[in-house]
Amino acid sequence: MTTATEEPRQRARDDRTPPHDAAAETAVLGCMMLNADEIGNCVEIVSSGDFYHPKNAQIFNAIVHLWNSNMAADAITVADQLGAQLPRVGGIPYLHDCVAAPTTVANATWYAKIVAKEAKMRRLAEAGARVTALGYSDADDADATIDQAQQLLFDVNSKRAGETYSTLDMLLQPTLDHIEAAGAAGPGIAGIPTGFSDLDRLLNGLHGGQLIVVAGRPGLGKVRPARTSFVPQRSSTTSRRRSSPWRCPR
């Protein structure tokens, strides 16, 4: 039975501010605008959904967008990227406050870990509230309700990994650039020829960063090309010199 003295205490618990660290959030944004190298370090730890204040999440997205576009991300460029949303996040003065927030840029990853920890605690509090609601619900199957509650708690720890994503334009642009470069090169092999004409027609030569897997049933000759010496040659447009023959290790 709940007493009169316990009711205000219960309401106070329900009205508590969700876990967050405003100073750490502004420090992360400041480090990212002060040093572009820290942007890559921070995005591996936090995402926009980890920020408690929506304005900080918007600034974070603007910084990451500039970084993905190989553009400088400072208070001026971020303000330009925000455009009409700039007044909603506090204007240029707030961006300068973020730049002045970190004690040292070297602590960027530490600030990011604080933001990520507080975000995880918020998700835990939200999951706990949902579990409590499930406990008071009129469920016909108690075991199914327990499974649902366990899934809510499991999602608290796995949600960060599921939030890693890339926009479609970021994924398509490198492919489109490669297609345009191949079309502009005209006829011939754009990459390094292997010496096997059929393979060169399929692969358009060998290119950096590729992983090529040769597969087939036993006895079809997968190993024979690797045991055959061939001479990689440069494109005829750059040089006609051939490098010395080499043999793949067996």
Backbone hydrogen bonds, N-H to C=O, Kabsch-Sander energy under -0.5 kcal/mol:
donor,donor_aa,acceptor,acceptor_aa,energy
7,E,3,T,-1.2
9,R,5,T,-0.7
10,Q,6,E,-2.2
11,R,7,E,-2.2
12,A,8,P,-2.2
13,R,9,R,-1.7
14,D,10,Q,-1.8
15,D,11,R,-1.7
16,R,13,R,-1.0
25,E,21,D,-2.0
26,T,22,A,-2.2
27,A,23,A,-2.0
28,V,24,A,-2.2
29,L,25,E,-1.9
30,G,26,T,-2.3
31,C,27,A,-2.5
32,M,28,V,-2.1
33,M,29,L,-1.7
34,L,30,G,-1.6
35,N,31,C,-2.2
38,E,35,N,-1.1
39,I,36,A,-1.1
40,G,36,A,-0.8
41,N,37,D,-0.9
42,C,38,E,-2.3
43,V,39,I,-2.5
44,E,40,G,-0.7
45,I,42,C,-1.7
46,V,42,C,-2.8
50,D,47,S,-1.8
51,F,48,S,-1.3
56,N,53,H,-0.7
57,A,53,H,-1.6
58,Q,54,P,-2.1
59,I,55,K,-2.1
60,F,56,N,-2.4
61,N,57,A,-2.2
62,A,58,Q,-2.0
63,I,59,I,-2.4
64,V,60,F,-2.4
65,H,61,N,-2.2
66,L,62,A,-2.0
67,W,63,I,-2.3
68,N,64,V,-2.7
69,S,65,H,-1.3
70,N,67,W,-1.5
71,M,66,L,-2.8
74,D,72,A,-0.6
78,V,74,D,-2.8
79,A,75,A,-1.6
80,D,76,I,-2.0
81,Q,77,T,-2.3
82,L,78,V,-2.3
83,G,79,A,-1.5
85,Q,82,L,-2.2
86,L,83,G,-1.6
88,R,85,Q,-0.5
89,V,85,Q,-1.0
89,V,86,L,-0.9
90,G,87,P,-1.0
91,G,86,L,-2.4
94,Y,90,G,-0.8
94,Y,91,G,-0.5
95,L,91,G,-1.3
96,H,92,I,-2.3
97,D,93,P,-1.9
98,C,94,Y,-2.0
99,V,95,L,-1.9
100,A,96,H,-1.9
101,A,97,D,-0.6
101,A,98,C,-0.8
107,N,104,T,-1.5
108,A,105,V,-1.8
111,Y,107,N,-2.5
112,A,108,A,-2.4
113,K,109,T,-2.1
114,I,110,W,-1.6
115,V,111,Y,-2.1
116,A,112,A,-2.5
117,K,113,K,-2.3
118,E,114,I,-2.4
119,A,115,V,-2.1
120,K,116,A,-2.1
121,M,117,K,-2.1
122,R,118,E,-2.1
123,R,119,A,-2.3
124,L,120,K,-2.0
125,A,121,M,-2.3
126,E,122,R,-2.5
127,A,123,R,-2.5
128,G,124,L,-2.5
129,A,125,A,-2.0
130,R,126,E,-1.9
131,V,127,A,-2.5
132,T,128,G,-2.3
133,A,129,A,-2.1
134,L,130,R,-2.2
135,G,131,V,-2.0
136,Y,132,T,-1.2
137,S,134,L,-1.0
139,A,137,S,-1.5
142,A,140,D,-0.6
145,T,141,D,-1.6
146,I,142,A,-2.3
147,D,143,D,-2.3
148,Q,144,A,-2.0
149,A,145,T,-2.2
150,Q,146,I,-2.5
151,Q,147,D,-2.0
152,L,148,Q,-1.8
153,L,149,A,-1.8
154,F,150,Q,-2.3
155,D,151,Q,-2.3
156,V,152,L,-0.7
157,N,153,L,-0.7
157,N,154,F,-0.7
158,S,154,F,-1.2
159,K,155,D,-1.5
162,G,158,S,-1.3
163,E,159,K,-0.8
163,E,160,R,-0.8
164,T,161,A,-1.0
165,Y,163,E,-0.6
171,L,167,T,-1.3
172,L,168,L,-2.3
173,Q,169,D,-2.0
175,T,171,L,-0.6
176,L,172,L,-2.7
177,D,173,Q,-2.6
178,H,174,P,-2.0
179,I,175,T,-2.3
180,E,176,L,-2.6
181,A,177,D,-2.3
182,A,178,H,-2.2
183,G,179,I,-2.2
184,A,180,E,-2.3
185,A,181,A,-1.3
186,G,183,G,-0.8
190,A,188,G,-0.5
191,G,204,N,-2.0
192,I,206,L,-2.3
197,S,195,G,-0.7
200,D,196,F,-2.6
201,R,197,S,-2.1
202,L,198,D,-1.4
203,L,199,L,-2.5
204,N,200,D,-2.3
206,L,192,I,-2.6
210,Q,207,H,-1.4
213,V,211,L,-0.5
214,V,212,I,-0.5
215,A,213,V,-0.6
220,L,217,R,-1.3
227,R,223,V,-1.3
227,R,224,R,-0.7
228,T,225,P,-1.0
230,F,246,W,-1.0
233,Q,193,P,-0.5
234,R,241,R,-0.9
238,T,235,S,-1.5
239,S,235,S,-2.5
243,S,232,P,-1.2
246,W,230,F,-1.0
248,C,226,A,-0.6
